[in-house]
Amino acid sequence: MKNIENVKKYRKDICEALGVEFKEEYMHTDYFLGRFMGRDRDYLDSLGLINRGFCPLCGEESISNDYHRGMAFSSAVQYLCKDCYERTNPHLNSPGYTRRYYTAKFIIWVIGIGVLISAFFLIKGCFNF
Protein backbone atom coordinates (compact mmCIF):
# COMPACT_ATOMS: atom_id res chain seq x y z
CA MET A 1 0.00 0.00 0.00
CA LYS A 2 1.20 3.45 -0.83
CA ASN A 3 -0.47 5.21 2.10
CA ILE A 4 -1.78 2.76 4.67
CA GLU A 5 -3.00 5.53 6.98
CA ASN A 6 -5.42 6.81 4.31
CA VAL A 7 -6.77 3.29 3.76
CA LYS A 8 -7.13 2.56 7.47
CA LYS A 9 -8.93 5.85 8.17
CA TYR A 10 -11.18 5.28 5.15
CA ARG A 11 -12.22 1.83 6.36
CA LYS A 12 -12.57 2.87 10.01
CA ASP A 13 -14.80 5.81 9.03
CA ILE A 14 -17.02 3.48 6.99
CA CYS A 15 -17.32 1.01 9.88
CA GLU A 16 -18.12 3.84 12.28
CA ALA A 17 -20.81 5.25 9.96
CA LEU A 18 -22.48 1.84 9.73
CA GLY A 19 -22.06 0.99 13.41
CA VAL A 20 -19.78 -1.95 12.66
CA GLU A 21 -16.71 -2.82 14.71
CA PHE A 22 -13.52 -2.29 12.68
CA LYS A 23 -11.28 -5.36 12.50
CA GLU A 24 -7.67 -5.52 11.32
CA GLU A 25 -8.63 -8.25 8.85
CA TYR A 26 -10.51 -5.56 6.90
CA MET A 27 -7.11 -4.17 5.90
CA HIS A 28 -6.23 -7.29 3.90
CA THR A 29 -8.90 -7.29 1.20
CA ASP A 30 -9.48 -5.32 -1.97
CA TYR A 31 -13.21 -5.96 -1.69
CA PHE A 32 -13.84 -4.32 1.67
CA LEU A 33 -17.08 -2.64 0.56
CA GLY A 34 -18.36 -6.02 -0.64
CA ARG A 35 -19.02 -6.83 3.03
CA PHE A 36 -21.90 -4.36 3.07
CA MET A 37 -25.27 -4.39 1.31
CA GLY A 38 -26.06 -2.09 -1.62
CA ARG A 39 -28.26 0.24 0.42
CA ASP A 40 -25.40 0.64 2.91
CA ARG A 41 -23.03 1.60 0.10
CA ASP A 42 -25.57 4.11 -1.22
CA TYR A 43 -25.85 5.55 2.30
CA LEU A 44 -22.06 5.78 2.58
CA ASP A 45 -21.91 7.49 -0.80
CA SER A 46 -24.52 10.03 0.33
CA LEU A 47 -22.26 10.82 3.31
CA GLY A 48 -19.28 11.32 0.97
CA LEU A 49 -17.38 8.36 2.42
CA ILE A 50 -16.89 6.30 -0.76
CA ASN A 51 -14.77 8.75 -2.78
CA ARG A 52 -12.51 10.96 -0.74
CA GLY A 53 -9.80 12.06 -3.16
CA PHE A 54 -7.52 9.05 -2.78
CA CYS A 55 -7.53 5.43 -3.87
CA PRO A 56 -9.41 3.41 -1.23
CA LEU A 57 -7.28 0.32 -1.90
CA CYS A 58 -3.75 1.67 -1.68
CA GLY A 59 -4.20 5.24 -0.40
CA GLU A 60 -2.56 6.96 -3.39
CA GLU A 61 -3.64 10.58 -3.35
CA SER A 62 -3.38 11.45 -7.03
CA ILE A 63 -6.37 9.74 -8.62
CA SER A 64 -8.82 10.86 -11.27
CA ASN A 65 -12.24 9.75 -12.44
CA ASP A 66 -10.67 7.66 -15.23
CA TYR A 67 -10.57 4.40 -13.27
CA HIS A 68 -13.58 3.26 -11.32
CA ARG A 69 -15.68 0.26 -10.47
CA GLY A 70 -19.36 0.01 -9.77
CA MET A 71 -20.73 -1.99 -6.90
CA ALA A 72 -23.41 -4.65 -7.04
CA PHE A 73 -26.87 -3.50 -5.96
CA SER A 74 -25.67 0.07 -5.51
CA SER A 75 -25.54 3.24 -7.58
CA ALA A 76 -22.25 4.23 -5.93
CA VAL A 77 -19.05 4.24 -7.98
CA GLN A 78 -15.64 3.80 -6.38
CA TYR A 79 -12.71 5.65 -8.00
CA LEU A 80 -9.35 3.86 -7.98
CA CYS A 81 -5.80 4.59 -9.05
CA LYS A 82 -4.68 3.00 -12.32
CA ASP A 83 -2.56 0.32 -10.61
CA CYS A 84 -5.36 -0.87 -8.32
CA TYR A 85 -7.89 -0.78 -11.16
CA GLU A 86 -5.70 -3.04 -13.28
CA ARG A 87 -4.86 -5.31 -10.35
CA THR A 88 -8.49 -5.89 -9.33
CA ASN A 89 -9.93 -6.40 -12.83
CA PRO A 90 -8.84 -9.85 -14.02
CA HIS A 91 -10.35 -9.39 -17.47
CA LEU A 92 -7.72 -6.71 -18.19
CA ASN A 93 -4.85 -9.12 -17.60
CA SER A 94 -6.26 -12.36 -18.96
CA PRO A 95 -7.83 -12.63 -22.41
CA GLY A 96 -9.00 -16.13 -21.41
CA TYR A 97 -11.12 -14.66 -18.61
CA THR A 98 -13.18 -12.61 -21.06
CA ARG A 99 -13.46 -15.50 -23.51
CA ARG A 100 -14.72 -17.86 -20.77
CA TYR A 101 -17.24 -15.27 -19.60
CA TYR A 102 -18.78 -14.76 -23.04
CA THR A 103 -18.68 -18.48 -23.86
CA ALA A 104 -20.57 -19.28 -20.65
CA LYS A 105 -23.04 -16.48 -21.36
CA PHE A 106 -23.66 -17.84 -24.88
CA ILE A 107 -24.18 -21.39 -23.59
CA ILE A 108 -26.66 -20.18 -20.97
CA TRP A 109 -28.64 -18.32 -23.64
CA VAL A 110 -28.67 -21.35 -25.95
CA ILE A 111 -29.89 -23.63 -23.14
CA GLY A 112 -32.52 -21.07 -22.10
CA ILE A 113 -33.85 -20.69 -25.64
CA GLY A 114 -33.87 -24.48 -26.06
CA VAL A 115 -35.90 -24.91 -22.87
CA LEU A 116 -38.41 -22.25 -24.01
CA ILE A 117 -38.83 -23.86 -27.42
CA SER A 118 -39.26 -27.30 -25.84
CA ALA A 119 -41.83 -25.92 -23.40
CA PHE A 120 -43.72 -24.29 -26.26
CA PHE A 121 -43.96 -27.55 -28.23
CA LEU A 122 -44.88 -29.48 -25.10
CA ILE A 123 -47.70 -27.06 -24.31
CA LYS A 124 -48.79 -27.00 -27.97
CA GLY A 125 -48.93 -30.81 -27.97
CA CYS A 126 -50.97 -30.93 -24.77
CA PHE A 127 -53.60 -28.46 -25.95
CA ASN A 128 -53.59 -29.28 -29.72
CA PHE A 129 -53.50 -25.67 -30.97
N, C-alpha and C positions, 0 to 999 in steps of 0.2 A: 504494500500500500504506500502511496506517495505521501498521504497526510492522514495518519491513523486517528488523530484527534478530531478532525472534521467528521470522519466516518462514525466514530464512537458517539460524538455529540449528536449527530444526525439520528442515529438509531436509538439513543437514550431519549431524545425529545419525542420521537414517534411512540415509543413505549409509554412514556409519561402521558402523552395526549390520549392514548387509548386505555390507560389504567392497567397496563401490563407490566409485570416485573421484568426489568432488563437482565438478560443473562449473557455471560461472556461468550457462550456458544453462538450468539447472534452475530458475533464479529467474524465468523468463519464461513459465511455463505454469501454468494452473490445474489441469492433470491430471498433476501430478508423480508421484503414486502409481500412475498408469496405466502407468508404465515398468516396474513390478515385477509379478511373478506373484502370483496369489491366495494361495499358501502363504506367500510373503514378507510379504504384507500381514497375514496372520493372525499370523505370527511377530512382526512389528512391534507389532501390537496386544497380543500377550501380554507384550511388554516395556513397554507403556504409552507407546509413541512416536506413536501415531496421534492420540489426543486428549489434549492437554496443557493445557487450560484457556484456549486462545486459538484464533482462527480460523487454520487452517493456510494460507489463501490470502492474507490481508491482515494478519494479526498482531493483529487487534483482540482485546483481552483480556476484554471483557464479552460472552461468548456463553453460550447455554443449550443445552438438548437439543432445542429446538423445530425447529431447522433442521439437517438432516443429509442425507447421501447414502451409499448403500451402494456397494460396490465389486464389480465382476464377479469371480466365482470366489473370493469371500472372505466370511467372516462379519463382518468388521470394518465398522464404521460410522464415518464421519468427520463430526464436528460442525462446522458453519460459522456465521458471522454471517449475519444476514438479508440484507444487501446482497450478499454473495458467493453465497449460496444462490440468490437471484433472478437474479443475473448469469450463473450457470453452468447454469441450468435453462431452456433455450429454450422449453419448453412453457408456462412461466409467462407469457412475454411475447408469444407468438405463437399465437393460436387456430388458425391454419392449420397449425402444426406438429403439434398434436394431431390435427386432422382428417386430415392426410396419413398419420399413423401408423396410425390406426384404419382408414382406407380401404385402405391397403396390407395390413394384417393381414387384413381381410375378404376381399380379393382372393386372398391366399395360401390362406386356408381354402377358398374356393370352388374354386380350381384343384385343391387337394389332394383335396377330396371328389370332384370330377369325375374325377380320375385313378383314385381307388379304385373308383368305380362302373364306370368303363370297364374296369379290370383285372378286376373281378368278372365282368362280362358276357363278356369275352374268355376268361377261364378257364372259365366256364360253357359257352360255345360249344365250346371245345376238348374238354371232357370229357362233354358232353351229360348234365348232371345231370337 
